[in-house]
């Protein structure tokens, strides 16, 4: 029996190795290439560890000089734009989404279920079918190359996602607590902000992380609606490392590492809340 269990554990470990390599090898290559020079990157056979590591790729982005090309010099601004836009989208989605989710979960009204299905259906609309009418509207309102158009556009697909996630977390809150608060004279909004939200903090943090990542990683709308530094985001800036006649691969690798830092830091800081939040939202109380 022990031999069988040991064999099973070894087998599972061996099967896990290819999966881990598939996940982490591209990340390790991204990190290694960001410290390499353009010449060394194309050596055969390739060097997993740069023989002559350099910080010039990061210096061109964080501390640009006149010698650096235009794309690395503008990447830091695009990164700040992404932080601002993703943060605003996350905050607005949490505020509006919490109100909408609580109303859908706790307040019975006509066509409640139909509204929930309609909110979910908005996530199934292809982005490419919306880009032309949205571009026409944005052009008529003179919103092209402005952060507000990206904020509104991102909310169109992030807000339904936030509502559905928070609705699952709010359903896990025992309704007896809300009934006791109503007996004590607490209003609906008072119950939401004093009881439901404090209990659902892990779920709210999980929702905030997923909404932030949705806004942070979005590329298609940002590419269509922005062409200047006023609202250009990090994914678009990374794509611009690929020029018509040359490709700045090492600069692109450094930009990819810098673009991955904010979401990774947030995930590490709120890891405990994310895990507990996902677990709580999986079971209804």
C-alpha positions, 0 to 999 in steps of 0.5 A: 500500500505504501509502495503504491502511494509512493509510486503515485506521488512520484508519478504525479510529480513527474507529470507536473514537471512539464506543466511547470516548465511550460508555465515558467520557462517563457517567464524565465526567458523574458527575464533573462532576455531583458538583461541581454544585449541585442547581439547576445540574444541572437547567439547560437546556441542561446544563453539562458544566462546572459554572459554580459548582463546589462541594465541599459534596456531598463535605463532606456525606459526608466531614465531615457536619454537622447540616445535612446529611441522614441519607443523606450523613452515613451514607455514609462508614460504609457505605464503610468497611463495604464496604472491610472486607467486600471485603478479608476476602472477598478474603483468605479466597478467596485462602487457601482458593482457592489450596489448592483450586486446587492440589489440583484441578490437581496432585493426581489423585483420583477425580471430580476433573473432576466436582468442577471442573464442580460448582464452576463450576456454582455460578456459574450458580445465580441469586441470586434463587433463593438469597435466601429460604433464605439469609435464613431461615438468617441469621434463625434464626442471628441474623446479619441486619445483621451483616457476617459474613452478607455475608462468607459470602454473598459467598464463596459466589459469589466462591470458585468464581470464585477457584478457577477463575482460580487453577487456570488460573494454577497450570497455567501453572507448569512441573511440572518445578519441582515434581518437582525440589522433591519430589526434594529432599524438599519437601512438597506445601504446601512446593511450593505456598508456596515455588514455585507461589505466588511464581511465580503472584504476578501471577495471584494479584493479578489474582484478588484484584482480580476477587474484590474487585470482585465483593464491592465491587459486590454489591448484591442480597444487601447490600440484603436482609441489611442495613438498619442501619449495622452492615453496610450497604455502599456500593452500598446507601448510594448507592441510599438517595439516592433517597428517596420524595419527593426524589432527592439526585442531586448527593449520589449522584454524589459518593457514586459517585465516592467508591465508585469510588476504592478499586477504581480506586486498586488497579487503578492500583497493581497494573496491571502485575501484572494485565496480566501475570497475565491473560496468564500465565493464558491460556497453559498451560506 
